[in-house]
Each structure stands twice: as C-alpha cells, then as structure tokens.
Amino acid sequence: MTFRATILTLYPEMFPGPLGHALAGRALAGGLWELEAVQIRDHALDRHRSVDDTPAGGGPGMVMRADVLARAIDAASPPEDARPRLLMTPRGRPLTQARVRALAAGPGAVILCGRFEGVDERIVAARGLEEVCVGDVVLSGGEAAALLLLDACVRLIPGVMGKAESGTDESFSHGLLEYPQYTRPQLFEGQPIPEVLASGDHARIARWRQAEAEAATRARRPDLLGRPPAHDGTMKERE
C-alpha cells in the first residue's frame, strides 16, 4: 500500500516545495509515497472561478464556499476512498505524534487547505472533515500546515529513513521529550561531552538518557507527563 496525499489548495504550486527535497523528496521520487496538488478553483462554476464570498452575518474578510469545496472534495475523494479527509485549521484538535503514526500507517490523506477567514462550517460535517491544528498560531493558509503534517508522516513510512528505529527513539514517542544529543569534538568551547556517554556502559547510558528526558519534559513540557506514549494512541478515522 502506497501512502497517497491529495492536497486541495488555491496554491498548488507550493507543492511539493520542501517535500521535494531530502528524505521526503527521495522517497517521493522513489515511489514510496505519492503527492497530488489540486487547484480548488477548477471546481468553481462561474466565469471568475470564484471560491469565496462574504461572511453571513457580516464581518471582515471572505469565507470559502461549501458548494465549491464539496465538488473539489468529491472529485478527489470518491465514496470508496478510505483515506481520512483533513482540514488544516487553528480551530482543530492539536496534531500529535500518535495521530501522525496512525496516518503514516494508513493509505494517506486528503488535505483541505483553508484560506481567508476559513471555510463554510457546513462542509465540515457534510464531508466528514477532521479538523487539525499544528500549533497555537494563525497562518496565512493551510498549506504550510499541510507541509508540516506530511513531513511528519512521510518520514515514518517504511523505507524512508535509513534506520527504522530513528522514528521510535525520539521526542513524544515514549511520552517524553528526547534526551540531549552530543557528537565530536569531545571538547567544544570548554564544554565536554558528558562523561557517561564515553563510558561504554550501556545500562548506565540508558539510565542517564531516561533521567535527562524526564528532566527536560518536567522543565519544558510538563503537560506531557502522564499522557499515554505516542505509539499507543490513535484518533478515530472518518466513517
């Protein structure tokens, strides 16, 4: 099964963007995953190819129309398509490593990139969109968020990373932030690599790394403590 990503966007030229380079780019060229960027305006019916209109009830900005989005989604994702339909929006549930792992293990995703003031709320229920947020920030559109989500997913596809364990022994995968990393030179501006890492005592190194991971998590992300590990949790797929 090949991971297939379909992006619904007003700016298809933004893709693959950074996903065409490094690990993701090599995997894309090698057929380990597929990417299609669809121009939403192609599904508008008027001569101006309009995709938005003024907000009901008044207010600033414009809102993406449900009828145009419905045609775009239906063309990209027919009823037999098992891929989840995602909407990148600051109103969504926070993206987690658990959700990323679930997506990476599946057939791919259809990702709608919002613009302007957002999308007509009726399209969310009408097409079973899962609203996803990549952080407590507001972006110009969903494209940058979609790139982030796909980068997180693609690196976990089997064969993309040189060593599969690289995707398991890292931040969030065990409910903790990752321990500090070091490499040569042994001494940098008066700071040595911690002695324990040169000891050759693997049990001692493991204990040190666990303690450092716990300390970093307590100091920087105490909200993570007590959560289930990322490999245990998944969010329900669309029905």
C-alpha positions in Angstrom: 0.0 0.0 0.0 1.4 3.4 -1.1 0.8 6.4 1.0 -1.1 8.9 -1.2 -1.6 12.5 -0.3 -4.0 14.8 -2.1 -3.9 18.5 -1.3 -6.8 20.7 -2.1 -5.5 24.3 -2.3 -5.6 27.6 -4.1 -1.8 27.5 -4.5 -0.9 24.1 -5.9 2.5 25.5 -7.0 3.5 25.4 -3.3 3.8 21.6 -3.5 5.9 19.6 -3.2 8.0 22.5 -2.0 10.3 21.3 0.8 8.8 17.8 0.5 10.6 17.5 -2.9 14.0 17.5 -1.1 16.0 15.4 1.4 14.3 12.3 2.8 10.8 13.1 1.6 12.0 14.1 -1.8 14.0 10.9 -2.4 11.0 8.8 -1.1 8.7 10.7 -3.5 11.0 10.1 -6.4 11.3 6.5 -5.4 7.6 5.9 -5.3 7.4 5.3 -1.5 4.6 7.9 -1.4 2.6 10.0 -3.9 1.5 13.6 -3.9 -1.2 15.4 -5.9 -2.0 19.1 -5.5 -5.5 20.0 -6.8 -6.5 23.6 -7.7 -9.8 24.3 -5.9 -10.7 27.0 -8.4 -11.0 24.3 -11.1 -14.3 23.3 -9.3 -15.8 26.8 -9.4 -18.7 27.2 -11.9 -18.7 30.9 -12.7 -16.5 32.6 -15.2 -14.5 34.3 -12.5 -13.7 30.9 -10.9 -14.9 32.3 -7.5 -14.2 30.2 -4.4 -15.3 32.6 -1.7 -18.0 35.0 -0.6 -18.7 37.5 2.2 -19.4 36.1 5.7 -23.0 35.5 6.6 -24.0 38.0 9.4 -21.3 40.4 8.3 -17.7 40.9 9.3 -14.3 41.2 7.7 -12.7 39.0 5.1 -14.1 36.3 2.9 -15.2 32.7 3.5 -14.6 29.7 1.2 -17.8 28.4 -0.2 -19.2 25.0 0.7 -20.5 24.2 -2.7 -17.2 24.7 -4.5 -15.3 22.8 -1.8 -17.8 19.9 -1.9 -17.1 19.5 -5.7 -13.4 19.6 -5.1 -13.5 17.0 -2.3 -15.9 14.7 -4.2 -13.7 14.7 -7.2 -10.6 14.0 -5.2 -12.1 11.5 -2.8 -14.9 9.4 -4.1 -17.0 7.3 -1.6 -14.7 4.2 -1.9 -11.6 6.2 -0.9 -10.6 5.1 2.5 -8.3 8.0 3.2 -9.2 10.4 6.0 -10.2 13.9 5.0 -8.4 16.5 6.9 -8.9 20.3 7.2 -5.9 22.3 8.4 -7.3 25.0 10.7 -6.4 26.6 14.0 -9.8 25.5 15.3 -8.8 21.8 15.0 -7.5 19.3 17.5 -3.8 19.6 18.1 -1.7 17.3 15.9 0.1 14.7 18.0 2.8 12.1 17.2 0.2 9.5 17.9 -2.0 10.8 15.1 0.9 11.2 12.8 1.9 7.5 13.3 -1.7 6.4 12.6 -1.8 8.5 9.4 1.6 7.2 8.3 0.4 3.6 8.7 -2.7 4.2 6.6 -3.4 4.8 2.9 -2.7 8.5 3.0 -4.9 11.6 3.4 -7.0 14.1 1.5 -6.0 17.5 3.0 -8.0 20.7 2.5 -6.1 23.9 3.0 -8.2 26.8 4.2 -7.7 30.4 3.3 -9.2 33.8 4.1 -11.4 33.7 7.2 -11.8 29.9 6.8 -14.4 27.6 5.3 -18.1 27.4 5.4 -18.8 25.3 8.6 -21.4 23.2 6.7 -18.7 21.5 4.6 -17.0 20.1 7.8 -20.0 17.9 8.6 -21.2 17.3 5.1 -17.9 15.8 4.0 -16.7 14.4 7.3 -13.6 16.6 7.7 -11.2 16.0 10.6 -10.1 19.5 11.7 -6.3 19.5 12.5 -4.3 22.2 14.2 -0.4 22.2 14.1 0.0 24.9 16.8 -1.5 27.8 18.7 -0.8 30.2 15.8 -2.7 31.6 12.9 -1.1 31.1 9.4 -1.9 32.8 6.1 -3.4 29.5 4.9 -3.4 25.7 5.5 -0.6 25.0 3.0 2.3 25.4 5.4 0.4 23.3 8.0 -0.1 20.6 5.4 3.6 20.6 4.6 4.4 20.1 8.2 1.9 17.3 8.7 3.1 15.5 5.6 6.7 15.8 6.5 5.9 14.3 9.9 4.1 11.4 8.3 6.4 10.6 5.4 9.5 10.2 7.5 7.7 7.3 9.3 6.8 5.4 6.1 8.8 2.2 6.0 11.9 2.6 3.9 12.1 6.4 4.1 14.6 6.7 7.0 17.8 4.7 6.9 17.2 3.2 10.3 13.6 2.5 11.3 14.4 2.9 15.0 15.1 6.6 14.2 11.4 7.1 14.3 10.8 5.4 17.6 13.5 6.8 19.9 12.7 10.5 19.7 10.5 13.2 21.3 6.9 12.3 22.1 7.3 8.6 21.1 7.6 7.5 24.7 5.6 10.3 26.4 8.8 12.3 27.0 10.9 14.9 25.1 14.1 13.4 23.7 17.3 13.3 25.8 20.2 15.7 24.8 22.4 14.6 21.9 26.2 15.1 21.5 28.9 14.3 19.0 32.6 15.2 18.2 34.6 17.3 19.1 35.0 15.9 22.6 35.6 19.5 23.9 33.7 22.5 22.5 34.4 26.0 23.8 35.3 24.5 27.2 32.3 22.2 27.4 33.0 18.4 27.3 30.6 15.7 26.2 29.1 14.2 29.4 31.5 11.5 30.7 28.8 8.9 31.0 28.4 8.8 27.1 32.0 7.8 26.7 31.9 5.2 29.5 30.8 2.3 27.2 28.4 1.2 30.0 25.1 0.9 28.0 22.9 0.3 31.0 24.3 3.5 32.7 23.9 5.4 29.5 20.3 4.3 29.2 19.6 5.4 32.8 21.2 8.8 32.1 19.2 9.3 28.9 16.0 8.4 30.7 16.7 10.8 33.6 17.6 13.6 31.1 14.5 13.0 29.1 12.3 13.2 32.2 14.1 16.4 33.4 13.6 18.1 30.1 10.0 17.2 30.0 9.3 18.4 33.5 11.0 21.7 32.7 9.7 22.4 29.2 6.5 20.3 28.7 5.0 19.2 32.0 1.7 18.8 30.2 3.1 15.6 28.5 3.7 13.8 31.8 1.0 11.2 32.4 0.0 11.0 28.8 0.0 7.6 27.1 3.0 7.0 24.8 2.5 8.2 21.2 2.6 4.7 19.8 -0.4 3.7 21.9 -3.0 6.3 20.9 -4.8 6.9 17.6 -7.7 9.1 16.6 -10.8 7.6 15.1 -10.8 7.6 11.3 -13.7 9.1 9.4 -16.6 6.7 9.0 
